[in-house]
Amino acid sequence: MLYPIAIETGDSEHAYGVVFPDLKGCFSAGDTLDEAVFNAKEAVEFYLEDLAERGELPPSPSDLASLQADDDYKGWVLSLVEVDIEPYLGKAEKINATLPSLYIKKIDDVVKTHPEYKNRSHFLQVAASHELEMHSL
C-alpha cells in the first residue's frame, strides 16, 4: 500500500522531518533526506505493530492531491512510501463462505482480468477491507 509522507526539509543546522499524515503520531527525522525517509520506514513498522497489538486495522491512505491542498502541509515536500500492511493484519485463516454461484463467477472473471487481485480470496479480502473502512468509527 502506498502511504503519503510529508517531508519538512532540513538544512545544515536542522534535521529533515517526516510525518505520515494518515498515521497520527507516526514521524521520523534524519540528518539527510535519505536518512529521514529510511527512518520513516522503521517508524511506520513500529506504528503498525502497535495498531495490530491493539486490534486496530491500518487506516486507508489519503491521496496526495488532498494533502497538497491542506494548509498543514504548505511548504512541505509530499511523497509516497510503499508499506506492506499484510504482516500487521494477523495470520491468514481459512473459512468456509457461501456465495451465490453468479457472484463467484463474476468475482473469478474480475480476478482473471485484473492482476491486482492475486486470487478469489484476495479479491474478497480487498472487498472486506473497503466495507470495514466505510463502517469504522
N, C-alpha and C positions, 0 to 999 in steps of 0.2 A: 504494500500500500504506500502511496506517496503522500507524505505529510509535509505541509509547508513549514518553513522556518523563516524567521525574521532575524537578520544579522545587523547588529549595530557595529558599524565599522570602527576599528581602533586606529591607533597611531603609535608612535614610538613611546608614548607615555601612558597609553590606555589600552587595555585588552579588548579584543573583539568579543562581543556578547552575542549569544544565540538563544532565541526562545522559540518554543513550539506554541503558536497561538491557540491550537486546539487542545493542548495538554497543559492545563493551568498549573503553573508552578514548575514546569519542566524547562530547564535552561542549562546553558553551559557557557564557558568562556575559554579563551586561549590567547596566547601572546601573538599568534599569527592566525590568519583566516583559516588555513588548513587545519591547524590545531583546534580551533574553535569548532569547526564542523566535525572533526574526528571525535572530539569530546561530546558533541551533541548526540552522536550515535550511542555512546555509552550512557548518557543521561536518559535517553528515551528507553533504553533497555531496563534500567532501574525503575523508571516510572511505570512501565508496563508490567513489570514483575509485581510492583506494589498494587496496581489495579487488580491483577489476577488474584493475588492473595486476599483481597477484599471482595472477590466475587463480582467485579465490575468489568464490563466489556470496554475495549478501547473505543473512544468516540470516532465518528467518521471525520475525515479531514475536510477542511474548508477549501474553497477554490482560491487561487491566487488573486483573481480579479476582485473578489470581495475584500481581501486583506489589503490590496493596493488602495482601495477606496477608504479604508479605515484610518482615521486620524491618529490612532495609537501607533501606527507603523509608518508615518510620514518620515522620509529621510532614511529609512531602514532598507537594506537590500533583502529582497524576497527570493527564496529558492525552494526547491523540493528535496526531500531526503527519503530514500527508499527504506521502509520499515517493514520487516516481516513480522506480522502480528500473530501468525499461527502458533508459535510456541507459547503464547500467553493466553490461548483460548482453552487450554486443557487437553487432556488425552482424547483422541477420537474414540467414539463408541459406536458400535453397530446397533441399529434399531430396526425394527420392522415398521414400515409405514404403508398405509393403504391409500392408494390414489386411484381415481377413475382411469381406465386404460387410455382414454383420449389425452388426459393430462400427461401420462407417461410418454405417449408417442410424441406429443408436442415438445415436451422437455428434451427428449432424445434428439429430435430434429434440430432444436436450438443448439444443443451441445455439439452435434456433428458439424454445424456451420459456424460456430463461434469458438475459436480456440482459447478464448479467455476462460472458458469453463473446461476443467480437466475431465470431468465425467458428470454423471447424473447427481451423484452425492454432492459434488462441489457446487453444481447449479442450485441444489436445494439449500446448501449452506449459505450461499450468497443471497438467495431469496429470504431465508430466515433472518439474515443479518439486516436486510433492508426493513423488514417488518419490525424487528426488535428496535431498530433505530427510531422508527416512527412512533413507537409506543414507550420509549424511555422517558423518564421524568428528570 
